[in-house]
Structure formats: structure tokens, C-alpha cells
Amino acid sequence: MASVTYAIIRHGQTDWNRLGLFQGSSDTPLNDTGRQQARDLVPVLQASGIEWSAVVSSPLFRARETAGIVAEGLGLRLGAAYDELVERDYGRHEGQPDETEKKSDPSVEPLESVVLRGVAGLDRVARDHGDAHVVVVAHGSIIRYTLARLAGRPMPTIANGLLTTLERTPAGEWRVDVVNGTPVEVRSQP
């Protein structure tokens, strides 16, 4: 079995993104810019040379809407929604400016919980789709911190509507290849 590629996409822009507000598990829709970002992803995915077999997502509306636009553009049926891929719950901070201090607030989902859900969600997608190449639409924080765990190093903020890819090797290991459209530098082992 060869490595399998996963396109990991942060949903398109919402008005809350534009205004710099925490969204978390709040179910906000895309705005017109976000819908265009989703449409703009289609030729990028087509130009990758990969035969995408499925488009899946978080169940939150902004992710499902992005995934639906991408799936239609690729000529695929919209696939399953995975609860594990829901964005971090920011508790009472949702709808508030994103510079709000939240580290010690018990209403905010612990980062370790987010990472464990993210890894479990990717593992479930991999089990469900076998050796098929899959587009996964989710959210900024869960993508960023899950990729950081898989890569063993910090990741930048994940931008709306840009391509991030990772591979699952035949041994079941994850390798981050591209983040926000930019290839990830491979670090040599000491």
C-alpha cells in the first residue's frame, strides 16, 4: 500500500472571522468571501495531480458549506460529518474578540482534549476511507494543534481556504507536507 494524501482545509471565511471574533463551536455560516474561497480551492485541488475520492468535514455549518462547495466542484458527493473535527469550544469567549485572555478560563475546552479529538478524527477518516485520498474540512484551532502534535513542532495559524496536506504512510504514521499552501521544511534528524 502506498502513502495516502489528505487535504486539510480550514473552512472559508465567516463574518466572525472577518471581525476577529472567536467562533469555536458556534454554528456560523460562510460569508460571500468564504464561499469564493471554497470555489477557489477546487482548481488548486484539481491541479495537485491527486485523484480525490471523498470530501468530509466537521458537522458545523461553515465546514459543511465549504465541503459541499468543494465536493460539487470536484464532482463528488458530500461525504460524512465527523464530530471529532468540531472546533475547540471557547465557552463564554465565543462571539468575543479573539485577543480575549482565555488560558485559565474553565469554560474553554482544554487544548489536550482538542488535540486528542483531532488525531482521533483523522484516524477515523483514515479507517473509513482506506487508501483513498480525502479532502477534510475543519477549523483553524483543531487543525493547527493537531498538525503540531503530528509534526512534533509548532504550526502557524491556519488560514481560511488555503491548502494544507498531510500523508499517512503505509506504517500508519502521519507526515505534514504543506501548511497554508507552503511546503513544510523537512528537518533532518540530529
Disulfide bonds with the S-S distance in Angstrom:
none
